[in-house]
């Protein structure tokens, strides 16, 4: 007796990631949306960028 394969349903999809808890500061063309600009200090922006690059490097190494 063969068991039927289980269907895997994602908990989150890219579309559902843009709920109310996500702040998008870039417009589709890549430019800053001034209405959503969080006005972060330059040091914070640099730290966030470094964290994103570090995450991408680790992610690429794990693939």
Residue pairs with C-beta under 8 A, 6 or more apart in sequence:
18 24
23 36
23 38
24 33
24 36
25 32
25 33
25 36
25 37
25 38
26 32
26 33
27 33
40 48
